[in-house]
Amino acid sequence: MKNTRKELNLTKKQLETLKLLDAKRNGAYFRIQYYTDCNDKVSATFRGNNVTKLTTLSVRKGIDYSKMKSVIARKSSPNYVPSNNQPWFHHIDKMLLKHNTKEQYYVALYPNYGKPTTMYLLNGMPISKQELQEKGVMQPSFWKQQAGKPEMMTLGLDKIVNVY
């Protein structure tokens, strides 16, 4: 399975990140740090500023999604309606995913719902969430909580900063 990675058009940084991830045992928890580009949610008065969100959280990799307790419970619920949507990715191996129409690679990770650590950067300088809110840097919709927690997250291979 891993031999197919050699045929992919991966950058040196992507290969290094995959090497760090491969060193982690499947199913074991480990920590990652990744960044999210928030520039599409910057308010009009702060256009042109660069806002980045750095998140560190505990995740697992290489597990069977269909055998997770939360997935089994959700699918056995009388209200469960299966999705007809086709996935936007295909599996290269148990962890590595490739976008169906773009030359972009992702990893399938399963988050632990502990407390993630989040840090914001405004033009490369650390800034608190409270300061971002008080100054009105971000659109109000940016701060609204998303409903539910994902059972699986697909994270762009280029977005991973560190693997602990």
C-alpha angles and dihedrals in degrees: 000000000000090000089075090066090070089063093054125095095243124160122234091254091051091051091049091050091049090050090054091048093046089055089064117087116247111257095015120117119245135159129253133183119211137167132230121204105226098180094113089063097049113123119249094254091057099043112142093036119114116233119186129179117209114199129187118192145152117259143163129220138197099034128134107259094201092057096054113118093231092052093047091049093048093048093048092052114110089230094056115124115184117231120247092200118116115229116259090221141048129214121256089180136334092295108019120079132185126207111246097229105020135058092246129125130208138179125228110230132174113216126221108223096230121120112298118209115234129190127180127212124200110197089340095308121110114253129175124245088240092055091049090052095044094048092046093233093147129051112258091245089064091070097051112111118244115237115250132355121269118248089206130019128199110214124191110247089225091055096062111102101177143357117210 
